[in-house]
């Protein structure tokens, strides 16, 4: 007996509607959020790396010389930036980028941490603003900027610094490309 096309079309419509609702449900991927992608330093051309340490609640972040295709980058190099919460989250371990800066120095390590609270209530040291026109990533807690100390060894610490000059004149190690 032949199958009538209407039930098949109706089933397809139901599956499409269900998939759409599942994608937009709270706690799942949102249609308007960008896919995680590498964050590239404009100075050295290196990428922000989560460091991969899962043995502690806080691990140093690095910059690394990844030379492959950005879409094929490993999870430790993929980040998502949420402008509404100002959080930068690593794809590999779900950790957030933080600034370790204090008033006793001009430079401090950047780190990733296992913050599990509500994103809207995250502490200021985990919140960042990104200005695409100046390419600066500024920490909301201390006003310090994310930087890369890339050199010829393939991996170098990421840091935050008290840069106080004009944003338009910031040095290349403080400039980043974040996909939006």
C-alpha positions as CSV (number, residue, x, y, z in Angstrom):
1,X,0.0,0.0,0.0
2,X,1.5,3.4,-1.0
3,X,2.4,5.9,1.8
4,X,0.4,9.2,1.5
5,X,2.7,12.2,1.3
6,X,0.7,14.3,3.7
7,X,1.5,12.3,6.9
8,X,5.2,12.3,5.9
9,X,5.2,16.1,5.4
10,X,3.4,16.5,8.7
11,X,5.9,14.4,10.5
12,X,8.8,16.3,8.9
13,X,7.2,19.6,10.0
14,X,6.8,18.3,13.6
15,X,10.5,17.2,13.7
16,X,11.7,20.6,12.4
17,X,9.6,22.4,14.9
18,X,10.8,20.2,17.7
19,X,14.5,20.7,16.7
20,X,14.0,24.5,16.6
21,X,12.4,24.5,20.1
22,X,15.2,22.3,21.5
23,X,17.9,24.7,20.0
24,X,16.2,27.7,21.6
25,X,15.4,26.2,24.9
26,X,17.1,27.7,28.0
27,X,20.5,26.1,28.7
28,X,21.1,25.1,25.1
29,X,22.8,26.8,22.2
30,X,21.2,30.0,21.0
31,X,20.6,30.8,17.4
32,X,22.2,34.2,17.8
33,X,25.3,33.3,19.7
34,X,28.5,32.9,17.6
35,X,30.2,29.5,17.5
36,X,33.4,29.2,19.6
37,X,36.4,30.3,17.6
38,X,40.1,31.1,18.2
39,X,41.1,34.5,19.7
40,X,44.1,35.7,17.7
41,X,46.7,38.2,19.0
42,X,47.4,40.9,16.4
43,X,51.0,41.4,17.5
44,X,52.5,37.9,17.3
45,X,49.7,36.2,15.4
46,X,49.4,33.7,18.2
47,X,46.2,32.3,19.6
48,X,44.9,32.4,23.2
49,X,45.2,28.9,24.8
50,X,43.3,27.8,27.9
51,X,46.4,26.0,29.2
52,X,44.5,22.7,29.5
53,X,45.2,22.2,33.3
54,X,42.1,20.5,34.9
55,X,43.8,19.6,38.2
56,X,43.1,22.8,39.9
57,X,40.4,25.5,40.0
58,X,42.7,28.0,38.3
59,X,45.2,27.5,35.5
60,X,47.4,30.0,33.6
61,X,46.5,31.0,30.1
62,X,48.9,31.0,27.3
63,X,49.3,32.1,23.7
64,X,50.4,29.6,21.2
65,X,51.6,29.4,17.6
66,X,48.8,27.3,16.1
67,X,49.2,27.3,12.3
68,X,46.2,25.2,11.2
69,X,42.8,26.3,10.0
70,X,40.9,28.3,12.7
71,X,37.8,26.1,12.2
72,X,39.8,23.0,12.9
73,X,41.6,24.3,16.0
74,X,41.5,22.2,19.1
75,X,39.1,23.0,21.9
76,X,41.7,24.6,24.1
77,X,42.1,27.3,21.4
78,X,38.4,27.9,20.9
79,X,36.6,30.6,22.9
80,X,33.1,32.2,23.0
81,X,32.6,35.8,24.0
82,X,29.2,36.7,25.3
83,X,28.9,40.5,25.2
84,X,25.8,40.5,27.4
85,X,27.6,38.8,30.4
86,X,31.1,39.9,29.3
87,X,32.4,36.4,29.8
88,X,35.0,34.7,27.7
89,X,34.5,30.9,27.9
90,X,36.9,28.2,26.7
91,X,35.3,25.4,24.6
92,X,37.5,22.5,25.8
93,X,36.8,22.6,29.5
94,X,34.1,25.3,29.9
95,X,36.4,27.5,32.0
96,X,36.3,31.3,32.0
97,X,39.1,33.7,31.3
98,X,40.1,35.8,34.3
99,X,42.6,38.6,35.2
100,X,45.0,38.2,38.1
101,X,46.0,41.9,38.2
102,X,46.5,43.7,41.4
103,X,47.9,47.1,42.3
104,X,51.3,45.9,43.3
105,X,52.6,45.3,39.7
106,X,52.1,46.5,36.1
107,X,51.6,43.0,34.7
108,X,49.9,39.8,36.0
109,X,49.1,36.4,34.5
110,X,45.8,35.8,32.8
111,X,44.1,32.5,33.9
112,X,41.2,30.3,33.3
113,X,38.9,29.2,36.2
114,X,36.1,26.7,36.8
115,X,33.5,29.3,37.8
116,X,30.1,27.5,38.0
117,X,27.8,30.3,39.2
118,X,25.3,32.3,37.3
119,X,27.0,34.1,34.4
120,X,25.2,37.4,35.1
121,X,26.6,37.3,38.7
122,X,30.2,36.4,37.8
123,X,32.9,38.3,39.7
124,X,34.4,41.4,37.9
125,X,37.8,39.7,37.4
126,X,36.0,37.3,34.9
127,X,34.3,40.1,33.0
128,X,35.8,41.6,29.8
129,X,34.8,44.2,27.3
130,X,36.0,43.9,23.7
131,X,36.2,46.9,21.5
132,X,36.4,45.7,17.9
133,X,37.6,49.1,16.7
134,X,40.7,49.2,18.9
135,X,40.9,45.4,19.2
136,X,41.5,45.8,23.0
137,X,40.2,43.3,25.5
138,X,39.7,45.1,28.9
139,X,39.0,43.5,32.2
140,X,36.1,45.0,34.0
141,X,37.4,44.3,37.5
142,X,40.7,46.1,37.4
143,X,40.7,47.9,34.0
144,X,43.7,46.0,32.8
145,X,44.2,44.8,29.2
146,X,44.8,41.3,27.9
147,X,48.2,40.9,26.3
148,X,50.4,38.3,24.6
149,X,54.1,37.8,25.3
150,X,54.6,35.6,22.3
151,X,58.2,34.7,21.3
152,X,59.9,32.0,19.3
153,X,59.3,29.1,21.6
154,X,55.8,28.2,20.5
155,X,54.0,28.9,23.8
156,X,54.1,32.0,26.1
157,X,52.1,33.3,29.0
158,X,49.1,35.5,28.4
159,X,48.9,38.4,30.8
160,X,47.0,41.5,31.9
161,X,48.6,44.8,32.1
162,X,47.9,48.4,33.3
163,X,48.3,50.1,29.9
164,X,47.2,53.7,30.3
165,X,47.9,55.2,26.9
166,X,45.5,56.0,24.1
167,X,43.5,52.9,23.1
168,X,44.1,53.7,19.4
169,X,47.9,53.8,20.1
170,X,48.1,50.5,22.1
171,X,50.9,48.2,21.2
172,X,50.3,45.2,19.0
173,X,50.7,42.6,21.9
174,X,47.5,44.1,23.4
175,X,45.4,43.8,20.2
176,X,43.1,40.8,19.6
177,X,40.7,39.5,17.0
178,X,37.5,38.0,18.5
179,X,34.8,36.8,16.1
180,X,31.4,38.0,16.9
